[in-house]
Amino acid sequence: MSKLYVNEIASKTGTADAITIDSTGRVFQPAKPIMSLRGASTFSSSSPFTTDTAPDTGGDISAISDLREVTAWSQVHINQGGIYGNDGRLTAPVAGVYQFSISCNRTYSQANTYRSLWVVHTSLGSSTCETISHNWTANDYGWYTHCFNHIMTLAANDQISVGAYDGFLWHTDIAMAHFSAQLIG
């Protein structure tokens, strides 16, 4: 079971309203952590991580060394509860179960060699990470779209970030990449 401590979120959002019901019966949760971002506008120049601790990598950093993490998004549609801090990452303001989804498109002009979507889980301030999803495939023609949905238990201040394989970054148009997340339990 997880609990939503409204006072903790209030210190980040300025409101302690946990739930409101309007005159038509619609229920709103203004303090519930939720975010919606569009357009991966900036990528890191190098991988911020030294080791991938995911079980399928055995700590091998050869692939993660080519990760270019999204560090800024063009549009922030909603950011409740301090879940997004303008660094490209979801940061869990409270412990709980989070659902997140990512979609991205590769630029048409890139060589038809690699496609990738990196979803990375890390504790705040850590240089090690756990990749939840990554892949690349040869001989893809034209555009491609990757979508990823996941539900995960996060500790307070754990982070989820997304990125791409160096040299094969996503299209930066706001219609071509999306990252959203919310606390669900």
Secondary structure as GFF3:
##gff-version 3
##sequence-region A 1 185
A	DSSP	alpha_helix	6	13	.	.	.	ID=ss1
A	DSSP	beta_strand	20	21	.	.	.	ID=ss2
A	DSSP	beta_strand	27	28	.	.	.	ID=ss3
A	DSSP	beta_strand	34	43	.	.	.	ID=ss4
A	DSSP	beta_strand	51	52	.	.	.	ID=ss5
A	DSSP	three_ten_helix	64	66	.	.	.	ID=ss6
A	DSSP	beta_strand	67	80	.	.	.	ID=ss7
A	DSSP	beta_strand	90	91	.	.	.	ID=ss8
A	DSSP	beta_strand	96	105	.	.	.	ID=ss9
A	DSSP	beta_strand	118	122	.	.	.	ID=ss10
A	DSSP	beta_strand	128	133	.	.	.	ID=ss11
A	DSSP	beta_strand	145	154	.	.	.	ID=ss12
A	DSSP	beta_strand	159	165	.	.	.	ID=ss13
A	DSSP	beta_strand	177	183	.	.	.	ID=ss14
###
